[in-house]
Amino acid sequence: MLLPALVSFANANAFSETGYEIYAHQQKTITGTVTDDGGAPMPGVSVIVQGTTIGTVTDIDGNYSLEVPADASMLVYSFVGMRRQTVNIGNRTSISITLETETIGLEEVIAVGYASQKKANIVGSVTSVSGDKIDAIPAPDVSNAISGRMPGSVVIQESGEPGQNEATILVRGRTTLGDRGDNPAITAPLVVVDGVPGRSLGDIDPIDIESISVLKDASAAIYGSTAANGVILVTTKTGQSGKPQLSYQFYQGFMQPTILPKVTNAGDYATMLSEFQDYEQKPRTFSDRDIELFYSGRDPWEHPNSDWVGDLVANWTTTSKHNINFNGGSNGMVYYISFGYKNEEAIYKQESTNYKQYNIRAKLDLPITDWLKTSVDYAGYLNNKYYPTKGAGDIYGQSTRLVPTQWSFWPSGEPGPDIEYGDNPVVTSTLEGGYDDQKSYINQFTFSGTIAPPMVKGLTLNGSFSYDVDNWTRKRFRKPWTLYFPKWDTAVRDSEGFITSMELTPTLRGYSAPEMAEDFSKDTKMLANFNFNYARDFGLHSINVFGAYEQVDHK
């Protein structure tokens, strides 16, 4: 028995040595030098094989030597304050590179008022976030997506109801001027979209946003008293010169309630009520036998155990977004076209509430000459909010008032009786009592032109005209709904005396008669703006002069 063991041991040693030789042949050494854009050697630069933990750092002279697997294809060079570079290895064993200074900090251009400035030149309180960061967040709308990304700003989402989830934004946090009370608009910042004040932040498709800037102090003063609580500047995307590019994005979300109240069952409720009544020396509503039957569930007809919140609220609901856009251009002309669709469902088990949005955005930049450029921008939205006749606050609030010893549904499936005013939330959350259909049709047009006179270097003359129309319609149809009341004298009982079936009396509750109401409103705003900007650099010095005239006609 020893011989096979010795043979096996000898073979293992031979395999180990052979494997080591194969491994050694699969390695190769890469050497090189890393310098900055001024030609100086860079010590401490990280050199890593892409997708692995194999790496090294350059020495004091910027040199490095790294053993890499034979199948390694890319090296990644990185250093704080320098632009990361990824280099193809190929068949080379010597790779020297030059790292460029990262300029996305102070050289970044940020929208400020009616113009833009480099970040290094801004002295006011301005924060910004790119559209890519906003698009990466699966939030209901843009106002929720900027939460936590604007230092000093407070974002409060007060409702999760479909179509009502636009957040309240306090640009200056708790020091924001005014008392919100029941009107958040008092403390709301001024929203400026592509230079047009007063447009809605919640309507914009996050995919169409290039950047968002928030102005807090004197940098917002150019907009006057309407900017007392700050300004949110939104810049939407434009086309990129080159071959046409098509992009499609789809998002499907599944949402659950974060926190729901833990409700008591019928047995516990009857026990607590009986203990209180005993303490107060009042007649008991439920006997010990009743409490026993509430716990056992043996007699659901006369001793129900209703979970009103559980019968109203589903475990999860869905939301979805679609966007398709394409852009391109040549010879200075660029275009960007985007189509979007959003659907949000409520979290009621008896589904009724729904919010849909269809949006389109088209932008065309067309140069006429070297010194004259024009732009046409259109945005359109169709927002459709569909609700039951009762508001979400009333429906959910009623579910927290009702007791588990009352019937949400009868054992045979019909909705149970109400306590007052016909309010049974498992019915009022449906369309049994009618519907509230709200639609808004929003059209926004902007025409602009820029003149850069060749005889005056640094001077630009800008003009724009915007025309916004918002048509809002609301159709409310209300009708009585049916609840079912017991006919105890028709009850069929088993040998133990428990009800097995019973006739129920359908009764109209809620509104006394069907009624229809329609509302309509139209809001029109025209804005004309003319401004000039003179900006020149003289060595280490720069000068910037800006002036503007703006007129708004609001109907």
Solvent accessible surface area in square Angstrom, and as a share of the most:
residue,aa,sasa,rsa
1,M,210,0.94
2,L,143,0.71
3,L,126,0.63
4,P,87,0.54
5,A,59,0.46
6,L,119,0.59
7,V,77,0.44
8,S,69,0.45
9,F,138,0.58
10,A,58,0.45
11,N,96,0.49
12,A,60,0.47
13,N,73,0.38
14,A,57,0.44
15,F,158,0.66
16,S,72,0.46
17,E,116,0.52
18,T,70,0.41
19,G,30,0.29
20,Y,158,0.60
21,E,103,0.46
22,I,94,0.48
23,Y,133,0.51
24,A,52,0.41
25,H,158,0.70
26,Q,95,0.42
27,Q,47,0.21
28,K,50,0.21
29,T,59,0.34
30,I,0,0.00
31,T,58,0.34
32,G,11,0.10
33,T,41,0.24
34,V,0,0.00
35,T,30,0.18
36,D,36,0.19
37,D,92,0.47
38,G,72,0.69
39,G,53,0.51
40,A,49,0.38
41,P,70,0.44
42,M,15,0.07
43,P,66,0.41
44,G,39,0.38
45,V,0,0.00
46,S,30,0.19
47,V,0,0.00
48,I,67,0.34
49,V,4,0.03
50,Q,92,0.41
51,G,83,0.79
52,T,60,0.35
53,T,140,0.81
54,I,64,0.33
55,G,36,0.34
56,T,43,0.25
57,V,93,0.53
58,T,6,0.03
59,D,69,0.36
60,I,142,0.72
61,D,82,0.42
62,G,0,0.00
63,N,63,0.32
64,Y,12,0.05
65,S,71,0.46
66,L,12,0.06
67,E,108,0.49
68,V,0,0.00
69,P,31,0.19
70,A,59,0.46
71,D,126,0.65
72,A,15,0.12
73,S,65,0.42
74,M,54,0.24
75,L,0,0.00
76,V,16,0.09
77,Y,0,0.00
78,S,28,0.18
79,F,79,0.33
80,V,140,0.81
81,G,46,0.44
82,M,31,0.14
83,R,94,0.34
84,R,160,0.58
85,Q,49,0.22
86,T,62,0.36
87,V,24,0.14
88,N,88,0.45
89,I,0,0.00
90,G,43,0.41
91,N,151,0.78
92,R,113,0.41
93,T,75,0.44
94,S,73,0.47
95,I,2,0.01
96,S,75,0.48
97,I,21,0.11
98,T,62,0.36
99,L,0,0.00
100,E,93,0.42
101,T,66,0.39
102,E,62,0.28
103,T,63,0.37
104,I,108,0.55
105,G,39,0.37
106,L,121,0.60
107,E,81,0.36
108,E,62,0.28
109,V,96,0.55
110,I,7,0.04
111,A,26,0.20
112,V,22,0.13
113,G,14,0.13
114,Y,52,0.20
115,A,40,0.31
116,S,60,0.39
117,Q,66,0.29
118,K,91,0.39
119,K,92,0.39
120,A,55,0.43
121,N,90,0.46
122,I,33,0.17
123,V,154,0.88
124,G,27,0.26
125,S,43,0.28
126,V,25,0.14
127,T,29,0.17
128,S,39,0.25
129,V,11,0.06
130,S,47,0.30
131,G,3,0.03
132,D,109,0.57
133,K,124,0.52
134,I,0,0.00
135,D,44,0.23
136,A,82,0.64
137,I,41,0.21
138,P,89,0.56
139,A,12,0.09
140,P,36,0.23
141,D,8,0.04
142,V,0,0.00
143,S,1,0.01
144,N,18,0.09
145,A,1,0.01
146,I,1,0.01
147,S,49,0.31
148,G,82,0.78
149,R,102,0.37
150,M,7,0.03
151,P,92,0.58
152,G,55,0.53
153,S,23,0.15
154,V,55,0.31
155,V,30,0.17
156,I,65,0.33
157,Q,83,0.37
158,E,103,0.46
159,S,44,0.28
160,G,62,0.60
161,E,40,0.18
162,P,8,0.05
163,G,14,0.14
164,Q,76,0.34
165,N,12,0.06
166,E,92,0.41
167,A,12,0.09
168,T,16,0.09
169,I,12,0.06
170,L,19,0.09
171,V,0,0.00
172,R,72,0.26
173,G,7,0.07
174,R,232,0.85
175,T,105,0.61
176,T,17,0.10
177,L,108,0.54
178,G,56,0.54
179,D,118,0.61
180,R,58,0.21
181,G,56,0.54
182,D,151,0.78
183,N,72,0.37
184,P,51,0.32
185,A,72,0.56
186,I,89,0.45
187,T,2,0.01
188,A,45,0.35
189,P,14,0.09
190,L,26,0.13
191,V,23,0.13
192,V,1,0.01
193,V,2,0.01
194,D,42,0.22
195,G,37,0.36
196,V,4,0.03
197,P,20,0.12
198,G,54,0.52
199,R,16,0.06
200,S,44,0.29
201,L,5,0.03
202,G,10,0.09
203,D,20,0.10
204,I,6,0.03
205,D,19,0.10
206,P,21,0.13
207,I,17,0.08
208,D,1,0.01
209,I,0,0.00
210,E,86,0.38
211,S,32,0.21
212,I,0,0.00
213,S,2,0.02
214,V,2,0.01
215,L,0,0.00
216,K,26,0.11
217,D,64,0.33
218,A,84,0.65
219,S,25,0.16
220,A,2,0.02
221,A,69,0.53
222,I,83,0.42
223,Y,21,0.08
224,G,41,0.39
225,S,103,0.66
226,T,93,0.54
227,A,5,0.04
228,A,46,0.36
229,N,13,0.07
230,G,0,0.00
231,V,0,0.00
232,I,0,0.00
233,L,9,0.04
234,V,3,0.01
235,T,50,0.29
236,T,1,0.01
237,K,48,0.20
238,T,53,0.31
239,G,7,0.07
240,Q,113,0.50
241,S,80,0.52
242,G,40,0.39
243,K,175,0.74
244,P,99,0.63
245,Q,115,0.51
246,L,125,0.62
247,S,45,0.29
248,Y,130,0.49
249,Q,72,0.32
250,F,109,0.46
251,Y,71,0.27
252,Q,73,0.32
253,G,6,0.06
254,F,135,0.56
255,M,80,0.36
256,Q,131,0.58
257,P,42,0.27
258,T,133,0.77
259,I,149,0.76
260,L,78,0.39
261,P,65,0.41
262,K,204,0.86
263,V,67,0.39
264,T,50,0.29
265,N,61,0.31
266,A,0,0.00
267,G,1,0.01
268,D,54,0.28
269,Y,55,0.21
270,A,0,0.00
271,T,39,0.23
272,M,108,0.48
273,L,46,0.23
274,S,4,0.02
275,E,107,0.48
276,F,111,0.46
277,Q,21,0.10
278,D,74,0.38
279,Y,181,0.69
280,E,74,0.33
281,Q,168,0.75
282,K,111,0.47
283,P,121,0.76
284,R,92,0.34
285,T,80,0.47
286,F,30,0.13
287,S,55,0.35
288,D,101,0.52
289,R,123,0.45
290,D,36,0.19
291,I,21,0.11
292,E,97,0.44
293,L,13,0.06
294,F,6,0.03
295,Y,116,0.44
296,S,71,0.46
297,G,43,0.42
298,R,107,0.39
299,D,2,0.01
300,P,58,0.37
301,W,14,0.05
302,E,58,0.26
303,H,21,0.09
304,P,10,0.06
305,N,85,0.44
306,S,11,0.07
307,D,62,0.32
308,W,9,0.03
309,V,6,0.04
310,G,24,0.23
311,D,36,0.19
312,L,0,0.00
313,V,11,0.06
314,A,19,0.15
315,N,111,0.57
316,W,135,0.47
317,T,13,0.08
318,T,35,0.21
319,T,13,0.07
320,S,14,0.09
321,K,40,0.17
322,H,61,0.27
323,N,2,0.01
324,I,70,0.35
325,N,11,0.05
326,F,69,0.29
327,N,19,0.10
328,G,0,0.00
329,G,8,0.08
330,S,62,0.40
331,N,147,0.76
332,G,50,0.48
333,M,69,0.31
334,V,20,0.12
335,Y,50,0.19
336,Y,6,0.02
337,I,48,0.24
338,S,0,0.00
339,F,88,0.37
340,G,9,0.08
341,Y,59,0.22
342,K,21,0.09
343,N,21,0.11
344,E,9,0.04
345,E,41,0.19
346,A,6,0.05
347,I,47,0.24
348,Y,25,0.09
349,K,104,0.44
350,Q,52,0.23
351,E,89,0.40
352,S,11,0.07
353,T,2,0.01
354,N,22,0.11
355,Y,17,0.07
356,K,60,0.25
357,Q,5,0.02
358,Y,98,0.37
359,N,11,0.06
360,I,55,0.28
361,R,4,0.02
362,A,31,0.24
363,K,19,0.08
364,L,65,0.33
365,D,37,0.19
366,L,71,0.35
367,P,40,0.25
368,I,96,0.49
369,T,55,0.32
370,D,142,0.74
371,W,110,0.39
372,L,45,0.22
373,K,115,0.49
374,T,43,0.25
375,S,25,0.16
376,V,70,0.40
377,D,11,0.06
378,Y,52,0.20
379,A,2,0.01
380,G,6,0.06
381,Y,14,0.05
382,L,54,0.27
383,N,10,0.05
384,N,33,0.17
385,K,51,0.22
386,Y,62,0.24
387,Y,16,0.06
388,P,6,0.04
389,T,29,0.17
390,K,50,0.21
391,G,40,0.38
392,A,28,0.22
393,G,61,0.59
394,D,95,0.49
395,I,3,0.01
396,Y,76,0.29
397,G,29,0.28
398,Q,15,0.07
399,S,3,0.02
400,T,76,0.44
401,R,143,0.52
402,L,16,0.08
403,V,38,0.22
404,P,12,0.08
405,T,10,0.06
406,Q,66,0.29
407,W,32,0.11
408,S,4,0.03
409,F,72,0.30
410,W,4,0.02
411,P,64,0.40
412,S,66,0.43
413,G,48,0.46
414,E,54,0.24
415,P,25,0.16
416,G,0,0.00
417,P,20,0.13
418,D,20,0.11
419,I,98,0.50
420,E,54,0.24
421,Y,163,0.62
422,G,0,0.00
423,D,21,0.11
424,N,1,0.00
425,P,0,0.00
426,V,3,0.02
427,V,9,0.05
428,T,8,0.05
429,S,0,0.00
430,T,21,0.12
431,L,70,0.35
432,E,94,0.42
433,G,4,0.03
434,G,2,0.02
435,Y,52,0.20
436,D,11,0.06
437,D,24,0.12
438,Q,27,0.12
439,K,56,0.24
440,S,16,0.11
441,Y,86,0.33
442,I,20,0.10
443,N,47,0.24
444,Q,17,0.08
445,F,74,0.31
446,T,13,0.08
447,F,96,0.40
448,S,42,0.27
449,G,22,0.21
450,T,47,0.27
451,I,62,0.32
452,A,41,0.32
453,P,20,0.13
454,P,101,0.64
455,M,151,0.68
456,V,61,0.35
457,K,146,0.62
458,G,29,0.28
459,L,35,0.17
460,T,41,0.24
461,L,73,0.36
462,N,44,0.23
463,G,21,0.20
464,S,33,0.21
465,F,85,0.35
466,S,2,0.02
467,Y,75,0.28
468,D,15,0.08
469,V,18,0.10
470,D,47,0.24
471,N,36,0.19
472,W,79,0.28
473,T,46,0.27
474,R,63,0.23
475,K,78,0.33
476,R,55,0.20
477,F,52,0.22
478,R,69,0.25
479,K,63,0.27
480,P,18,0.11
481,W,5,0.02
482,T,42,0.24
483,L,0,0.00
484,Y,54,0.21
485,F,58,0.24
486,P,34,0.21
487,K,78,0.33
488,W,108,0.38
489,D,132,0.69
490,T,41,0.24
491,A,24,0.19
492,V,84,0.48
493,R,115,0.42
494,D,49,0.25
495,S,120,0.78
496,E,115,0.51
497,G,32,0.31
498,F,19,0.08
499,I,8,0.04
500,T,77,0.45
501,S,52,0.33
502,M,20,0.09
503,E,100,0.45
504,L,29,0.14
505,T,55,0.32
506,P,82,0.52
507,T,48,0.28
508,L,121,0.60
509,R,79,0.29
510,G,37,0.36
511,Y,54,0.21
512,S,120,0.78
513,A,52,0.40
514,P,91,0.57
515,E,83,0.37
516,M,103,0.46
517,A,44,0.34
518,E,123,0.55
519,D,56,0.29
520,F,133,0.55
521,S,54,0.35
522,K,119,0.51
523,D,62,0.32
524,T,15,0.09
525,K,23,0.10
526,M,53,0.24
527,L,4,0.02
528,A,25,0.20
529,N,6,0.03
530,F,119,0.49
531,N,21,0.11
532,F,81,0.34
533,N,28,0.15
534,Y,55,0.21
535,A,43,0.33
536,R,68,0.25
537,D,107,0.55
538,F,105,0.44
539,G,77,0.74
540,L,180,0.90
541,H,138,0.62
542,S,79,0.51
543,I,77,0.39
544,N,85,0.44
545,V,66,0.38
546,F,63,0.26
547,G,19,0.18
548,A,56,0.43
549,Y,129,0.49
550,E,58,0.26
551,Q,103,0.46
552,V,76,0.44
553,D,55,0.28
554,H,114,0.51
555,K,149,0.63
